[in-house]
Amino acid sequence: MIWVLVFLLIALGGLVMVVSYAVWLWHKASDLFSELEMLGVRAEELGDLLAQIQVPALDARS
């Protein structure tokens, strides 16, 4: 009968580990999506800055 309790405790410990890992993974994924969103914002800013660049026309006489 004691072996049933041992296996139940092992199973419970495993369940706690799986839930803990899932929460940790969720936080890491949330951080990743936040960084990707910031990367999109920075790409938009770069696009705006590049749109402001005015390239002078080449003179054929030079």
N, C-alpha and C positions, 0 to 999 in steps of 0.2 A: 504493500500500500504506500510505503514511503516513496517508491520510485515514481508513482503517479504525481505526487507533489513536486518531486524534483523536475520531472518533465514539464509540468505546468509552470513552474518558476522559470525554467529555461525558455519556454514558449512566451511567457509574459515579458521576459527580458528582451527576447528577439523582437517582439511587437513594439516595445518601447524604443528600441534602436531603430526600427524601420520608420516609426512616426517621427522620431527626432531627425533622422536623415532627410525625410520628406520636407520637414519644416526648414531645415538648413538649405536644402536644394531650392525651395520656393524663394527664400530670401536671396540666394545667389542669382536666381533667374530674374527676380525683381530688380536687383542691382544692374544686371546686364541690360535689361530693357530700358532702364533709366539712362544708362550710358549710351545706348543706341539712339534714344530720343535726343540726347544732347548732341550726338554726332550729326544728326539730321539738322538740328538748329545751326550748328557750326557750318555745315555744308551750305545751308541757305545764306548765311552771312558771307561766306566766301563767294557764292554766286553773285550776291549783290555787289560786293567789292569788285569782282571781275567785270561786272557790267558797267561799272563807272570808269573803267580804263578806256582812254581814248588814244588810239594808235594814230600817229600822224601819217598822212599820205606820203608815199614815196615819190620823190621828184625824179623824173626820167632824165633830167639834164645833169645830174650829179655823177 
